[in-house]
Amino acid sequence: MNTPYMIDCAITNRCNLNCLHCRGMAKEELDSKAISRVAEEIPSLKPRWVIIEGGEPLLRKELFEILQVLQEHKIKTYLISNGMLLGEDLARKFAELNINLMISIDGADKESYEKTRRGASFEKLTESVAIANEYGILDSCPVTIGKHNYHQIGKLFEFAEEIGYKKITFLGLKPCQDYEKYVLNGEGYEDFFFSVIKYQRDYQMDVYVDEPFFRPFLKEHHIDYSPNPENGILVPDVSHCIFGEYMFIETNGDVKPCTFAPVAMGNVNEKPLSEIWNDMQNSKFIEGIRDFSKRQGSCRECKYLYECGGCRSRTFALTKEWMASDPSCPLKRK
């Protein structure tokens, strides 16, 4: 049996913020016994890495129990937090467990940050980043990009460098409330990508863009992304949409083929994680999604089809068709 590319686990639906781009949470969350069992089951699937998120994961009392299990099995673990609850005691514990902490920003100044992350404190953000840096646990700042902030790329680089980040992870806005109002179209993505490329060169900061059409875009415009000290554009070995190649575990135990997919392949309260993964790999639905030749429209004709495939969850959210071409693709404009 093949193994998940990675496992993304939302351990709580509770959050101390109300962010503009929140994907929404399931109403239930796994009880203490169930979440501990899931943590014990994850290592047997041998994912490349695990993401622990929420809600705000620091609100889950079993957090350190979960992290301890992953650390014992030497699984690289990323923890995504808004940083509002981070203090030195927590940072010290995360350092002992080799946690890679990602603290999101989404705005380059107090006004835009607090407008996007409603309930957050700009001052606490800068304090938390400093603490994480002091304990050597700061990985990168995830920035969710949409119409509300894509014009701020230069300011975001400046701010990230100023408060101590060495790497930015840009995440294209995925399905959420008022999605069509905020999601970028092809022209917006083109502007965004060119801005990222320009400011990466100016600031010499490592950059990762989580979009399947980013590497094809770089190729199409003859932009170097080969790994070398002068080039901080990071492109993974697998750049295409990985729908069905990883697992997202929702707070209520639903296991999805994508964090943003409105479809579950099973629930950990009913079956072991390994069995759900096996069912997913043998699913006709997943088989169809993975067959890129079944894509329609401009995706099907694109020379980068097998390097990209378009984001399936975004495509479904905007078109209600799983196999349609990605409406946000910047390459369709050429």
N, C-alpha and C positions, 0 to 999 in steps of 0.2 A: 504493500500500500504506500502511495506517495504521501508526503507530509505537507502540512500547511506552510505556505510561505511565511506567514506569521499569524499570531493570534492577538486580536484586539478585544479586551475584556472591560466592559463598563460595570464597575462593581457597586455603584450606587446611583439612584435617581435623584438623590438630594443634592442641592447646590445652593451656595450662598449668593449667587449672581443670577441675573436674567439677561443673557446675551442676545443680541439681535440675530445672530446666525445659529442659535441653538437648534439642533435637529429634533428636539423634543425627547421626552423620556417615557418609558413604559411606566405604568402606574404602580406596578409591584416591583419588589426587589427580592432576590434570593435570601433566604434566612441564613443564619450563621453556619449551620451544618452543611447546607447546600453549597455555599460559596467556598467553604473550606474543601469540600469534596472536589469541586471544579478545579481549584488550585492544585490539588494532588493529581488530578487527571491530566492536566496540561503537559507536564514533562514527557509523558509517554508518546505524545504526538510529535515531539522533536521539531517544534517551530524554530525558525532562524532567530526570532526574537518575539517578545511579548510586550504589548502596550497595555498599561493599566490606566483607566480613565473613569469618567463618570458622566454626568454630574461632577461633583468635586470629590475625588477619591479620598482626600484627607478627612472627609466626614465619615468614612466607614471604619468602624472600630476594629474590624478584622484586617485592615490594610497591612499591618506589619506581619501578621500571620501568613498572609498571601505572599508578600514579598520574600519572606524567609524561605518558604517552600521553593520559590523560583531560584533564589540565590543558592540554595543547597544543591540544586541540579545544574548550576552554572549557566542558567538561561539569561541572555542579555535582556534587560528589562528597562523599558521607558515608562516614566510616570508623567502624565499630563495633568497639570494643575494650573489654576488661575493665580496661585501664589499668595492669595489673601490670608491664608492660615499658616504660612511657613514661618518658623522661628528657628533659632539656633539648635534647640534640642532635636527637632525633627530633621533638620539638615544633617546633624551629626549621625543620627540613626540611618538616614538614607546613604550617607557616605560609607558606613560600615557594611551596608548591603549592596554596594556597587550600583546604586540606582542612577540612571541617566534621567535627570529632571528636565522637563520641558515646560517653561512658563510662558503662556500665550500673551501677546500684546494687542494686536489688531488696531492700534491707533498710535500715532507718533507724538501726540501731545495730550495734555490733560483733558482737554475738551473732547477730542475725537475718541480717545481711549475710554473715557467714562460714559460717553454717549453710546458706544458699541457694547461695552461690558457694563451694563447697568447694575449699579450697586458696588462697583469696584472703586478702589482708591489708587490714584496715580502714584501717590507718594509711597504707599505700601508696596506697589509693584517694584519700584526702583530699589526699595529696601530689601525685598525678597530676592531679587536678582543678585544683589551684592552679597547676601548671605549664602546663596547657592554657589556663587563664584568662590567665596572664601573657603567653602568645604569641598570644592572640586567636583561638584555634582551637576553643574549646569551644562546641559547638552545644547539646546537650541531654543529659539523662540518661534513657536508656531504662529503664523499670521494667516488668518482666513481672509482671502481676497474676494471682494465683490465690488459692485458699483459704488458702494458707500466709502471705499478707501483706496481703490486702485490708483488714484491720482496722487497718492501720498508716498509712493515707493521711495523717492529720494529722502524724504523726511524719516521714513521708517528705518532706512539704513543708517542714517545719521543718529537717530535715537538709540537704535540697537547697539551701535558701537559705543555711544556715550555712556550707556548704563552697564556695559560689560559683556555683551554677547559676542561670540566668535562665529556664530552660524545662525542663519535664518532659514526656516522651513516654511515655504509659502504653500498654502492649501487653497485650492480653488473652492469657492463656496459650493457646498453640496445641499441637497434638498432640505428645506427648512420652511418655517412660516414666511409668507410673502416672497417665496423663492423667485418667481419670475420678475419681481420688482428689483431684486438685487443681483441676480446672476449675470455674469459678463457674457456678451455675445462674442462672435469671432473677432470683430474689430477691437473690442475691449481687451481680449486676450492678447492680440497682437501688440497693442500699446503696452500692456502689462509686461509681456515677455521682453520687449526691447528695452523697457525701463529697467528691469531686473538685470539684464546683460550689461547695460551702461553703468549702473551703480555698483554692480559687483566689481567691475574693473576699477571704479573710482575708490571703493572702500576696501578692496582686497579681502572681502569677508566670504566665507564659505556659504554657498546658497544651494538649497535643494527645493525643487518645484514639484509638487505632487500632482502632476497632470499627465495623462498618457500621451498627449500630443506635444509635450515639451521637447523631448529628444528629436522627433521628426521635424519640429519647428527649427531647432538648432541646425539640423542637417540641411534643411531646405535653404537656410540663409547662410550656410557655410561658416557657422560659428563653432569654434573649437570647444569641445567639452572633454577632451582626453585628460586623464588624471595627471597633473603635474603641479609643482609648487606655485606656479604663477596663475594657475587657473582654478578658481574656487567654485566653478559650476559643477555640482555633483549630480551625476546621472546614474541610477542603479542599473545593474545588469539586466533586470526585468523592468522594462519601461511601460509595457502595455497594461491595459486595464486588467486587474487581477481578481475581478469578480469571480467568486467560486474557488479561487486558489488559496484563499485564507478564510479564517472564521472570525466573525464578530459575535461575541456573547453579550446579549442585551441584559439589562439589569434584572429582568424577570426570568432569565434562563433561556429565552429564545436564541437559537443559533442561526445567524444570517450569513449569506454568501458575500455580503458587503455591509459595511457600517450603515450605509444610507439606503439599503434596499428595503422596500415594503413587503418583504417575503421572508418567512422563517422556514428552515429545513428540519426543525426539530426543537425539543426543549430538554435541557439538562435535568429537569425534574422527572422526565419520563424515560430517558435513555442515557447511557454513558456518552461522554464527549466523543470517544473514538468511534462509536457506532454511528453517531450523527455525521461525523466527518466521512465515514465510509458511505453512508446513504447519500451524502452530498456529491461524492465523487461518481456515484452510479446514477445520479439523477438525470433524466432526459432533459429537463429544463436547463441544468448547468451544462450539460453536454452541448446543447444548442447555443448557449451564450458563448462557450469556448470555441465554437466553430465559426471563426471570423469570416469564413466564406459566405455565411448566411446574413452578413450585414447588408443593409439596403442603402440606396441613395449614394451620396458622395463618398461615404465610408467604403463601400464596396469597390469603387473605382480608384480609390487612393493607393498610391504606390507604397505608402507607409502603413497599410492596413494591418499587417501582422506585427508591426512594432507598436501599434497604438490600439486600434479597435474602438476608440472612443469610450468615454465614461458611460457605463450602462445605467447606473442609478440616476445620473443627471438626465440622460437621454429619455429614460422612462418617465421621470418626473415632468419633463417638458413636452413629450410627445405621446405618452401612454402606449408607446411601442417599444418592446425590448430590442428589436433588431434595427431600428431606424438609425440614421446617421446622427452623430453628436451635433446638436444645434449650436454649440459654443466653439466648434473647431475653427481656429484661425487659418488653417490651411485651405479651407473651402473657398477662401476669398481669392486665392491665386488662380 
